[in-house]
Amino acid sequence: MNWVFLILAGVFEMAGVLMINKLHKDRDFLSMIYLLGGFGLSFFFLNLAMKALPMGTAYAVWTGIGASGGALLGMILYGEPRNTTRILFITMVLGSAIGLKLVS
C-alpha cells in the first residue's frame, strides 16, 4: 500500500506543477486553491509512504514521477518540444524509479 501512496503523491505533484502554469496564466483564486490542493495532497501521500519506505527511495521516486510527469504533460498539453533526446532522458528517470522499487 505504501507504493500506492507514493504513486499518488507523484500524481498530485504533477497536478500541482500543472496548476503553477494555470495560475501563471489565469491569476485567479481557484487556480491557487487547486495548486495548494495538489501540493498539499502530494505531501500528505508522501508522508504516508515514508512511514514504511526509506526516505531516499521515497523522495527519489516522488521527484522522478513529478518531474517526468510534468515534462510529459508539458509536451502533451502545452506543446513543449518532443524530441528523442528529451523522451530518452524522461524514460531514464522513470526507469530509475522502477529500479528503486525493484530493489526496495
N, CA, C and O atoms as a GROMACS GRO file, in nm:
protein
  416
    1MET      N    1   0.082  -0.120   0.000
    1MET     CA    2   0.000   0.000   0.000
    1MET      C    3   0.086   0.126   0.000
    1MET      O    4   0.046   0.231  -0.051
    2ASN      N    5   0.206   0.114   0.058
    2ASN     CA    6   0.295   0.230   0.065
    2ASN      C    7   0.338   0.278  -0.073
    2ASN      O    8   0.354   0.398  -0.097
    3TRP      N    9   0.356   0.183  -0.165
    3TRP     CA   10   0.393   0.221  -0.301
    3TRP      C   11   0.275   0.289  -0.371
    3TRP      O   12   0.296   0.379  -0.454
    4VAL      N   13   0.155   0.249  -0.340
    4VAL     CA   14   0.036   0.317  -0.395
    4VAL      C   15   0.033   0.460  -0.345
    4VAL      O   16   0.006   0.553  -0.422
    5PHE      N   17   0.060   0.479  -0.215
    5PHE     CA   18   0.064   0.615  -0.160
    5PHE      C   19   0.171   0.698  -0.229
    5PHE      O   20   0.151   0.816  -0.257
    6LEU      N   21   0.284   0.636  -0.256
    6LEU     CA   22   0.394   0.708  -0.321
    6LEU      C   23   0.357   0.747  -0.465
    6LEU      O   24   0.388   0.857  -0.509
    7ILE      N   25   0.292   0.658  -0.536
    7ILE     CA   26   0.249   0.690  -0.673
    7ILE      C   27   0.144   0.801  -0.670
    7ILE      O   28   0.148   0.892  -0.753
    8LEU      N   29   0.052   0.794  -0.576
    8LEU     CA   30  -0.047   0.902  -0.562
    8LEU      C   31   0.021   1.035  -0.530
    8LEU      O   32  -0.019   1.139  -0.582
    9ALA      N   33   0.122   1.031  -0.445
    9ALA     CA   34   0.197   1.152  -0.414
    9ALA      C   35   0.259   1.211  -0.541
    9ALA      O   36   0.256   1.332  -0.561
   10GLY      N   37   0.315   1.125  -0.625
   10GLY     CA   38   0.374   1.171  -0.751
   10GLY      C   39   0.270   1.228  -0.846
   10GLY      O   40   0.296   1.327  -0.914
   11VAL      N   41   0.153   1.166  -0.852
   11VAL     CA   42   0.046   1.215  -0.940
   11VAL      C   43  -0.002   1.352  -0.893
   11VAL      O   44  -0.024   1.441  -0.975
   12PHE      N   45  -0.020   1.369  -0.762
   12PHE     CA   46  -0.061   1.500  -0.712
   12PHE      C   47   0.049   1.605  -0.728
   12PHE      O   48   0.020   1.724  -0.742
   13GLU      N   49   0.174   1.562  -0.725
   13GLU     CA   50   0.286   1.652  -0.754
   13GLU      C   51   0.275   1.703  -0.898
   13GLU      O   52   0.295   1.821  -0.925
   14MET      N   53   0.242   1.612  -0.991
   14MET     CA   54   0.222   1.652  -1.130
   14MET      C   55   0.107   1.752  -1.141
   14MET      O   56   0.117   1.850  -1.215
   15ALA      N   57  -0.002   1.728  -1.068
   15ALA     CA   58  -0.116   1.819  -1.070
   15ALA      C   59  -0.075   1.956  -1.018
   15ALA      O   60  -0.115   2.059  -1.073
   16GLY      N   61   0.004   1.958  -0.912
   16GLY     CA   62   0.050   2.086  -0.858
   16GLY      C   63   0.134   2.163  -0.959
   16GLY      O   64   0.120   2.284  -0.972
   17VAL      N   65   0.221   2.092  -1.028
   17VAL     CA   66   0.305   2.156  -1.131
   17VAL      C   67   0.218   2.213  -1.243
   17VAL      O   68   0.242   2.325  -1.289
   18LEU      N   69   0.117   2.138  -1.285
   18LEU     CA   70   0.025   2.190  -1.387
   18LEU      C   71  -0.046   2.316  -1.338
   18LEU      O   72  -0.069   2.409  -1.416
   19MET      N   73  -0.080   2.318  -1.212
   19MET     CA   74  -0.151   2.433  -1.158
   19MET      C   75  -0.062   2.557  -1.147
   19MET      O   76  -0.112   2.669  -1.149
   20ILE      N   77   0.069   2.537  -1.135
   20ILE     CA   78   0.160   2.653  -1.139
   20ILE      C   79   0.143   2.724  -1.272
   20ILE      O   80   0.132   2.846  -1.277
   21ASN      N   81   0.142   2.647  -1.381
   21ASN     CA   82   0.124   2.705  -1.514
   21ASN      C   83  -0.013   2.771  -1.528
   21ASN      O   84  -0.024   2.880  -1.584
   22LYS      N   85  -0.117   2.705  -1.476
   22LYS     CA   86  -0.252   2.761  -1.483
   22LYS      C   87  -0.260   2.891  -1.404
   22LYS      O   88  -0.320   2.988  -1.450
   23LEU      N   89  -0.202   2.893  -1.285
   23LEU     CA   90  -0.203   3.015  -1.204
   23LEU      C   91  -0.128   3.127  -1.273
   23LEU      O   92  -0.169   3.243  -1.269
   24HIS      N   93  -0.017   3.093  -1.337
   24HIS     CA   94   0.061   3.193  -1.410
   24HIS      C   95  -0.021   3.257  -1.522
   24HIS      O   96  -0.010   3.377  -1.548
   25LYS      N   97  -0.104   3.176  -1.588
   25LYS     CA   98  -0.186   3.227  -1.699
   25LYS      C   99  -0.312   3.298  -1.651
   25LYS      O  100  -0.344   3.406  -1.702
   26ASP      N  101  -0.384   3.239  -1.554
   26ASP     CA  102  -0.516   3.290  -1.517
   26ASP      C  103  -0.514   3.388  -1.401
   26ASP      O  104  -0.598   3.479  -1.397
   27ARG      N  105  -0.424   3.373  -1.308
   27ARG     CA  106  -0.417   3.460  -1.190
   27ARG      C  107  -0.550   3.471  -1.116
   27ARG      O  108  -0.594   3.581  -1.084
   28ASP      N  109  -0.613   3.358  -1.090
   28ASP     CA  110  -0.739   3.361  -1.018
   28ASP      C  111  -0.730   3.278  -0.890
   28ASP      O  112  -0.638   3.197  -0.874
   29PHE      N  113  -0.825   3.299  -0.801
   29PHE     CA  114  -0.826   3.234  -0.670
   29PHE      C  115  -0.842   3.083  -0.683
   29PHE      O  116  -0.780   3.008  -0.608
   30LEU      N  117  -0.924   3.037  -0.776
   30LEU     CA  118  -0.948   2.895  -0.793
   30LEU      C  119  -0.821   2.821  -0.835
   30LEU      O  120  -0.796   2.709  -0.789
   31SER      N  121  -0.742   2.882  -0.920
   31SER     CA  122  -0.614   2.820  -0.960
   31SER      C  123  -0.522   2.806  -0.840
   31SER      O  124  -0.451   2.706  -0.828
   32MET      N  125  -0.523   2.905  -0.752
   32MET     CA  126  -0.439   2.898  -0.632
   32MET      C  127  -0.487   2.785  -0.540
   32MET      O  128  -0.406   2.714  -0.482
   33ILE      N  129  -0.618   2.769  -0.527
   33ILE     CA  130  -0.673   2.661  -0.445
   33ILE      C  131  -0.632   2.526  -0.502
   33ILE      O  132  -0.591   2.437  -0.428
   34TYR      N  133  -0.642   2.510  -0.635
   34TYR     CA  134  -0.600   2.384  -0.699
   34TYR      C  135  -0.451   2.357  -0.677
   34TYR      O  136  -0.411   2.243  -0.650
   35LEU      N  137  -0.370   2.461  -0.689
   35LEU     CA  138  -0.227   2.447  -0.670
   35LEU      C  139  -0.197   2.400  -0.528
   35LEU      O  140  -0.122   2.305  -0.508
   36LEU      N  141  -0.255   2.466  -0.429
   36LEU     CA  142  -0.233   2.428  -0.290
   36LEU      C  143  -0.287   2.289  -0.261
   36LEU      O  144  -0.225   2.212  -0.186
   37GLY      N  145  -0.401   2.256  -0.320
   37GLY     CA  146  -0.458   2.123  -0.302
   37GLY      C  147  -0.370   2.015  -0.361
   37GLY      O  148  -0.348   1.911  -0.299
   38GLY      N  149  -0.318   2.038  -0.482
   38GLY     CA  150  -0.231   1.940  -0.547
   38GLY      C  151  -0.106   1.914  -0.466
   38GLY      O  152  -0.071   1.799  -0.441
   39PHE      N  153  -0.037   2.021  -0.426
   39PHE     CA  154   0.086   2.002  -0.350
   39PHE      C  155   0.057   1.952  -0.209
   39PHE      O  156   0.133   1.872  -0.154
   40GLY      N  157  -0.053   1.998  -0.150
   40GLY     CA  158  -0.090   1.951  -0.017
   40GLY      C  159  -0.116   1.801  -0.015
   40GLY      O  160  -0.066   1.730   0.072
   41LEU      N  161  -0.194   1.753  -0.112
   41LEU     CA  162  -0.220   1.609  -0.121
   41LEU      C  163  -0.093   1.532  -0.154
   41LEU      O  164  -0.074   1.419  -0.108
   42SER      N  165  -0.007   1.592  -0.233
   42SER     CA  166   0.120   1.528  -0.265
   42SER      C  167   0.202   1.504  -0.139
   42SER      O  168   0.253   1.394  -0.117
   43PHE      N  169   0.215   1.606  -0.056
   43PHE     CA  170   0.290   1.591   0.069
   43PHE      C  171   0.221   1.496   0.165
   43PHE      O  172   0.287   1.421   0.237
   44PHE      N  173   0.089   1.498   0.168
   44PHE     CA  174   0.014   1.407   0.254
   44PHE      C  175   0.044   1.261   0.219
   44PHE      O  176   0.076   1.181   0.307
   45PHE      N  177   0.034   1.228   0.090
   45PHE     CA  178   0.060   1.090   0.049
   45PHE      C  179   0.208   1.053   0.060
   45PHE      O  180   0.241   0.938   0.089
   46LEU      N  181   0.297   1.150   0.037
   46LEU     CA  182   0.439   1.123   0.056
   46LEU      C  183   0.467   1.090   0.203
   46LEU      O  184   0.544   0.999   0.233
   47ASN      N  185   0.403   1.162   0.293
   47ASN     CA  186   0.417   1.136   0.436
   47ASN      C  187   0.371   0.994   0.470
   47ASN      O  188   0.439   0.923   0.544
   48LEU      N  189   0.258   0.953   0.416
   48LEU     CA  190   0.209   0.817   0.441
   48LEU      C  191   0.306   0.712   0.388
   48LEU      O  192   0.333   0.613   0.454
   49ALA      N  193   0.358   0.736   0.268
   49ALA     CA  194   0.450   0.639   0.207
   49ALA      C  195   0.579   0.627   0.287
   49ALA      O  196   0.636   0.518   0.300
   50MET      N  197   0.626   0.739   0.342
   50MET     CA  198   0.755   0.738   0.412
   50MET      C  199   0.746   0.675   0.550
   50MET      O  200   0.848   0.661   0.618
   51LYS      N  201   0.628   0.637   0.592
   51LYS     CA  202   0.617   0.565   0.720
   51LYS      C  203   0.677   0.425   0.709
   51LYS      O  204   0.717   0.366   0.810
   52ALA      N  205   0.683   0.371   0.588
   52ALA     CA  206   0.738   0.236   0.570
   52ALA      C  207   0.854   0.232   0.470
   52ALA      O  208   0.939   0.144   0.480
   53LEU      N  209   0.859   0.325   0.377
   53LEU     CA  210   0.965   0.324   0.275
   53LEU      C  211   1.082   0.411   0.320
   53LEU      O  212   1.062   0.510   0.390
   54PRO      N  213   1.204   0.374   0.281
   54PRO     CA  214   1.319   0.458   0.315
   54PRO      C  215   1.304   0.598   0.253
   54PRO      O  216   1.254   0.613   0.142
   55MET      N  217   1.348   0.699   0.327
   55MET     CA  218   1.334   0.837   0.282
   55MET      C  219   1.399   0.860   0.145
   55MET      O  220   1.338   0.922   0.058
   56GLY      N  221   1.520   0.811   0.126
   56GLY     CA  222   1.590   0.833  -0.001
   56GLY      C  223   1.516   0.773  -0.120
   56GLY      O  224   1.505   0.836  -0.225
   57THR      N  225   1.466   0.654  -0.103
   57THR     CA  226   1.390   0.588  -0.210
   57THR      C  227   1.260   0.661  -0.236
   57THR      O  228   1.227   0.689  -0.352
   58ALA      N  229   1.187   0.693  -0.129
   58ALA     CA  230   1.058   0.761  -0.146
   58ALA      C  231   1.077   0.896  -0.214
   58ALA      O  232   1.002   0.930  -0.306
   59TYR      N  233   1.176   0.972  -0.171
   59TYR     CA  234   1.197   1.104  -0.229
   59TYR      C  235   1.240   1.094  -0.375
   59TYR      O  236   1.192   1.170  -0.459
   60ALA      N  237   1.327   1.001  -0.406
   60ALA     CA  238   1.374   0.985  -0.545
   60ALA      C  239   1.259   0.946  -0.638
   60ALA      O  240   1.246   1.000  -0.747
   61VAL      N  241   1.176   0.853  -0.594
   61VAL     CA  242   1.064   0.810  -0.678
   61VAL      C  243   0.962   0.923  -0.691
   61VAL      O  244   0.911   0.947  -0.800
   62TRP      N  245   0.933   0.991  -0.582
   62TRP     CA  246   0.837   1.103  -0.582
   62TRP      C  247   0.881   1.214  -0.678
   62TRP      O  248   0.802   1.261  -0.759
   63THR      N  249   1.006   1.255  -0.667
   63THR     CA  250   1.054   1.361  -0.757
   63THR      C  251   1.062   1.312  -0.900
   63THR      O  252   1.038   1.388  -0.994
   64GLY      N  253   1.097   1.183  -0.919
   64GLY     CA  254   1.103   1.128  -1.055
   64GLY      C  255   0.967   1.129  -1.123
   64GLY      O  256   0.954   1.167  -1.239
   65ILE      N  257   0.864   1.086  -1.048
   65ILE     CA  258   0.728   1.088  -1.104
   65ILE      C  259   0.686   1.232  -1.134
   65ILE      O  260   0.632   1.260  -1.240
   66GLY      N  261   0.710   1.321  -1.040
   66GLY     CA  262   0.669   1.461  -1.058
   66GLY      C  263   0.740   1.528  -1.174
   66GLY      O  264   0.678   1.596  -1.256
   67ALA      N  265   0.872   1.510  -1.181
   67ALA     CA  266   0.949   1.574  -1.288
   67ALA      C  267   0.918   1.515  -1.424
   67ALA      O  268   0.895   1.589  -1.521
   68SER      N  269   0.916   1.383  -1.433
   68SER     CA  270   0.887   1.319  -1.562
   68SER      C  271   0.743   1.346  -1.605
   68SER      O  272   0.717   1.379  -1.721
   69GLY      N  273   0.651   1.333  -1.511
   69GLY     CA  274   0.511   1.359  -1.543
   69GLY      C  275   0.488   1.503  -1.584
   69GLY      O  276   0.412   1.530  -1.678
   70GLY      N  277   0.554   1.596  -1.515
   70GLY     CA  278   0.540   1.737  -1.552
   70GLY      C  279   0.594   1.764  -1.692
   70GLY      O  280   0.533   1.838  -1.770
   71ALA      N  281   0.708   1.702  -1.724
   71ALA     CA  282   0.765   1.720  -1.858
   71ALA      C  283   0.675   1.659  -1.966
   71ALA      O  284   0.653   1.719  -2.071
   72LEU      N  285   0.622   1.539  -1.938
   72LEU     CA  286   0.532   1.474  -2.035
   72LEU      C  287   0.403   1.555  -2.054
   72LEU      O  288   0.357   1.575  -2.167
   73LEU      N  289   0.345   1.601  -1.944
   73LEU     CA  290   0.223   1.681  -1.956
   73LEU      C  291   0.249   1.813  -2.027
   73LEU      O  292   0.163   1.864  -2.098
   74GLY      N  293   0.367   1.869  -2.007
   74GLY     CA  294   0.404   1.991  -2.080
   74GLY      C  295   0.408   1.966  -2.230
   74GLY      O  296   0.367   2.051  -2.308
   75MET      N  297   0.459   1.851  -2.269
   75MET     CA  298   0.463   1.816  -2.412
   75MET      C  299   0.323   1.794  -2.466
   75MET      O  300   0.291   1.837  -2.577
   76ILE      N  301   0.239   1.725  -2.388
   76ILE     CA  302   0.104   1.690  -2.435
   76ILE      C  303   0.011   1.810  -2.434
   76ILE      O  304  -0.062   1.834  -2.531
   77LEU      N  305   0.013   1.886  -2.326
   77LEU     CA  306  -0.087   1.993  -2.308
   77LEU      C  307  -0.041   2.130  -2.356
   77LEU      O  308  -0.124   2.212  -2.395
   78TYR      N  309   0.090   2.155  -2.353
   78TYR     CA  310   0.138   2.291  -2.381
   78TYR      C  311   0.232   2.299  -2.501
   78TYR      O  312   0.293   2.403  -2.525
   79GLY      N  313   0.243   2.190  -2.575
   79GLY     CA  314   0.321   2.194  -2.699
   79GLY      C  315   0.471   2.212  -2.678
   79GLY      O  316   0.539   2.264  -2.766
   80GLU      N  317   0.522   2.169  -2.564
   80GLU     CA  318   0.666   2.178  -2.543
   80GLU      C  319   0.737   2.081  -2.637
   80GLU      O  320   0.675   1.986  -2.686
   81PRO      N  321   0.866   2.104  -2.664
   81PRO     CA  322   0.938   2.020  -2.760
   81PRO      C  323   0.931   1.871  -2.727
   81PRO      O  324   0.938   1.831  -2.611
   82ARG      N  325   0.916   1.790  -2.833
   82ARG     CA  326   0.908   1.643  -2.820
   82ARG      C  327   1.019   1.577  -2.898
   82ARG      O  328   0.993   1.504  -2.994
   83ASN      N  329   1.142   1.602  -2.860
   83ASN     CA  330   1.249   1.539  -2.935
   83ASN      C  331   1.294   1.409  -2.866
   83ASN      O  332   1.264   1.385  -2.750
   84THR      N  333   1.364   1.329  -2.941
   84THR     CA  334   1.404   1.196  -2.896
   84THR      C  335   1.491   1.202  -2.771
   84THR      O  336   1.474   1.120  -2.680
   85THR      N  337   1.581   1.295  -2.766
   85THR     CA  338   1.670   1.306  -2.651
   85THR      C  339   1.592   1.335  -2.524
   85THR      O  340   1.619   1.275  -2.419
   86ARG      N  341   1.498   1.424  -2.532
   86ARG     CA  342   1.415   1.458  -2.415
   86ARG      C  343   1.337   1.336  -2.367
   86ARG      O  344   1.332   1.308  -2.247
   87ILE      N  345   1.278   1.265  -2.459
   87ILE     CA  346   1.200   1.146  -2.423
   87ILE      C  347   1.291   1.037  -2.367
   87ILE      O  348   1.252   0.966  -2.274
   88LEU      N  349   1.412   1.024  -2.420
   88LEU     CA  350   1.509   0.927  -2.368
   88LEU      C  351   1.541   0.955  -2.221
   88LEU      O  352   1.541   0.864  -2.138
   89PHE      N  353   1.567   1.080  -2.189
   89PHE     CA  354   1.603   1.114  -2.050
   89PHE      C  355   1.484   1.102  -1.956
   89PHE      O  356   1.502   1.065  -1.840
   90ILE      N  357   1.365   1.132  -2.002
   90ILE     CA  358   1.245   1.110  -1.920
   90ILE      C  359   1.229   0.961  -1.892
   90ILE      O  360   1.197   0.921  -1.780
   91THR      N  361   1.252   0.879  -1.993
   91THR     CA  362   1.245   0.734  -1.977
   91THR      C  363   1.350   0.684  -1.878
   91THR      O  364   1.324   0.593  -1.801
   92MET      N  365   1.468   0.744  -1.881
   92MET     CA  366   1.572   0.705  -1.787
   92MET      C  367   1.532   0.738  -1.643
   92MET      O  368   1.557   0.659  -1.552
   93VAL      N  369   1.470   0.854  -1.622
   93VAL     CA  370   1.425   0.890  -1.488
   93VAL      C  371   1.320   0.791  -1.439
   93VAL      O  372   1.326   0.744  -1.326
   94LEU      N  373   1.224   0.760  -1.525
   94LEU     CA  374   1.120   0.663  -1.487
   94LEU      C  375   1.179   0.524  -1.464
   94LEU      O  376   1.137   0.453  -1.373
   95GLY      N  377   1.275   0.486  -1.546
   95GLY     CA  378   1.342   0.357  -1.528
   95GLY      C  379   1.416   0.350  -1.395
   95GLY      O  380   1.420   0.245  -1.331
   96SER      N  381   1.474   0.460  -1.354
   96SER     CA  382   1.542   0.465  -1.225
   96SER      C  383   1.443   0.449  -1.110
   96SER      O  384   1.472   0.380  -1.012
   97ALA      N  385   1.327   0.511  -1.122
   97ALA     CA  386   1.224   0.497  -1.019
   97ALA      C  387   1.177   0.352  -1.010
   97ALA      O  388   1.157   0.299  -0.900
   98ILE      N  389   1.159   0.288  -1.124
   98ILE     CA  390   1.118   0.147  -1.125
   98ILE      C  391   1.229   0.060  -1.066
   98ILE      O  392   1.202  -0.034  -0.992
   99GLY      N  393   1.354   0.092  -1.097
   99GLY     CA  394   1.466   0.019  -1.041
   99GLY      C  395   1.471   0.029  -0.889
   99GLY      O  396   1.501  -0.069  -0.821
  100LEU      N  397   1.443   0.147  -0.836
  100LEU     CA  398   1.439   0.162  -0.691
  100LEU      C  399   1.328   0.078  -0.629
  100LEU      O  400   1.345   0.023  -0.520
  101LYS      N  401   1.216   0.067  -0.697
  101LYS     CA  402   1.107  -0.016  -0.648
  101LYS      C  403   1.151  -0.163  -0.643
  101LYS      O  404   1.121  -0.235  -0.548
  102LEU      N  405   1.222  -0.205  -0.745
  102LEU     CA  406   1.265  -0.345  -0.753
  102LEU      C  407   1.365  -0.382  -0.644
  102LEU      O  408   1.368  -0.497  -0.599
  103VAL      N  409   1.447  -0.288  -0.601
  103VAL     CA  410   1.548  -0.319  -0.501
  103VAL      C  411   1.505  -0.283  -0.359
  103VAL      O  412   1.577  -0.311  -0.264
  104SER      N  413   1.388  -0.223  -0.344
  104SER     CA  414   1.342  -0.183  -0.210
  104SER      C  415   1.246  -0.284  -0.151
  104SER      O  416   1.198  -0.266  -0.039
   0.00000   0.00000   0.00000
